[in-house]
Amino acid sequence: MLLFGGKVLFCVLQKEEKISVMYELLSNIRTPADLKKMSLSEMDRLCSEIRDFLISSVSKTGGHLASNLGVVELTVAMHTVFDMPEDKVVWDVGHQSYVHKILTGRIDGFDTLRQFGGLSGFPKRSESIYDCFDTGHSSTSLSAALGIATARDIAGDTYDVAAVFGDGALTGGMMYEALNHVGRSKSKLILILNDNEMSISRNVGAISNYLRNLRSKQSYYKSKQVIENMLNKIPVGGKTTARLLRAVKRNIRRMVLPTTLFDDLGIEYLGPVDGHDMSTLLNVLKRAKKSKKTVIIHVNTKKGKGYLPAEENPQKFHGISPVKPHNDVSDDYSAVFGKKLCALAGENKKIAAITGAMPLGTGLEEFSARFKQRFFDVGIAEQHAVTFAAGLACGGYAPVVAIYSSFLQRAYDQIIHDVCLQNLHVVLAVDRAGLVGADGETHQGLYDIAFLSHMPNMSILSPCNFAELEQMLEYAVNIHNTPIAVRYPRGKAQVKCENTAFEFGKADIIRNGKDAVIITAGRMVATAIKAADIALKYGIDVQVVSLKTIKPFDEETILECAAATRNVITIEDGVCAGGFGERIGAFLKSKDISCTFHAIGFPDEPIIHGNVTELDVYYGVDAKSVADLVTSIVRGDKHDK
Ligand SMILES: Cc1ncc(C[n+]2csc(CCOP(=O)(O)OP(=O)(O)O)c2C)c(N)n1
């Protein structure tokens, strides 16, 4: 039984019959110990069963398919050589941990993957003793693994600690902060670089080129082993001779074997090895486990391995939605953003676009093809992306940095220090703002209103439909000339309303009412309208105001509506703590307006996974809950917070 935030949400089912007889070997794996009895040929068959299971299961639930197909052999080999959970493995990003979950007693939960109350799509300490560190955001694995290994050494324990990270993760700056520490630390780690030459899109940058070069040296590992074996056979005699010989061997190694960046940093490089060859993997992992020093194993894998559509288009199959009879291929907010930015960039030659390894997700693919000189994929480097944009702005450009809300958290200091304090015209296109759903707590975009609101010079806009997004983007890029963020949700949900011309700092009264006013923005405008419809059935007449500009908000309209209705409710697709509700509440208090005030939003706790509709209901941010609250406020059952 699993606990999330103190609530029982998921029960590990023990129904072995759920795993069909198709999975003859897989159905017998209940713990990793079962792997240790297998022959090589059985392991190969097991890998193919795991692939079949992944393809069939993930196409029903949706999830990260291609990355998991690529690490099947690696994960089986790791669980064979390591003794988990005593040995610890940190999975970078964690989207590739499905095979690990399958092998650690969670296969029966896969029909609930990423669903409300079901198995998480990322490692979760609260889900299993085999998950030693929660991940979701990229490039944290080395730091976390080094912390765990250091704690082990201080406590005098002897278990192994490994980090598995992709070549994409290696574009993130935290990895280099960690490597700097790992290289001088005495704590032994096993680093496993899963190199498939892909981030979500094709990996980019100088480090990626460097790895490509290493990747092609397939014979390096074998020749290194031959030379090592030869050197090890040279006998060492007395103390002085031994020291001398060790120095000679070290020099021979340096002369004969090319060293890598990692060797130069004090981390022994083993590889590259074929990540789909079980015997090679077992061999190199055993060697790494035996070693007294920190090693890095460079594993070459193919993203999407074993499923042709995913091998041919790993970007499309990185994360997939459940297969439905008629998958809706119409535009979403990201696509509308991308198209509008292209239209604007055609006219305004100063517009540049920046992404942190997400050209597809943020809708910038067309821009990247049409405006090559003004497009920058900087890798998984949100901090760099923002400061780089600040530099472009100093050079007279109008940079638009498109980043998902939850990943923008990485660049908090850069937005304050490099953009806001210098009052630079950088446009933040905050995609996936608000609840994102299935990816869960690490990916919810619920904090950007709070953390951007308190930054000096920062303005925040929030559209409730595609037309508003286009208007706001045009304003942000062509007219505004200081820091500005446009936040828009994941998906396609839109409010049908008459679109007035966008006026910075001006709210729209979407619907009139005399008993209460709901002040809201973005996705929640639809919720407010529905809540007003429900409340009307109870005889309560509710006004709805869409802020459009969250910061600075329209004080005049808010004061008028509060004075007229005497009951103010705010709803936001973000956390209440530090949100616009709190700020509007404080503002009303400062003006001594006599009214009730209630702020609705997400609570101060990790917000779990599930679909957005279910989560809205669970957290009381759905239309019915809002209507009930408004009704009880107007009837006087609820008083001021
Ligand atoms: C800080 C951050 N930015 C962006 C992402 C989105 N993201 C998820 S996986 C991924 C690519 C990771 O590539 P790699 O590490 O090579 O793993 P692979 O999927 O290729 O196995 C990206 C950019 C993220 N998880 N974290």
The ligand as a Gaussian input file, in Angstrom:
#p B3LYP/6-31G(d) Opt

LIG

1 1
 C       15.040000      20.534000     -16.265000
 C       14.305000      19.752000     -17.310000
 N       14.126000      20.298000     -18.540000
 C       13.475000      19.602000     -19.483000
 C       12.998000      18.353000     -19.227000
 C       12.191000      17.615000     -20.282000
 N       12.851000      16.371000     -20.694000
 C       12.451000      15.179000     -20.253000
 S       13.352000      13.922000     -20.846000
 C       14.293000      14.983000     -21.763000
 C       15.381000      14.449000     -22.639000
 C       16.353000      13.653000     -21.845000
 O       17.285000      13.107000     -22.717000
 P       18.261000      12.001000     -22.187000
 O       18.743000      12.373000     -20.837000
 O       19.286000      11.751000     -23.206000
 O       17.328000      10.734000     -21.984000
 P       16.657000       9.795000     -23.103000
 O       15.203000      10.146000     -23.103000
 O       17.310000      10.055000     -24.406000
 O       16.867000       8.426000     -22.615000
 C       13.888000      16.299000     -21.580000
 C       14.469000      17.467000     -22.257000
 C       13.203000      17.827000     -17.934000
 N       12.740000      16.626000     -17.573000
 N       13.878000      18.538000     -17.014000

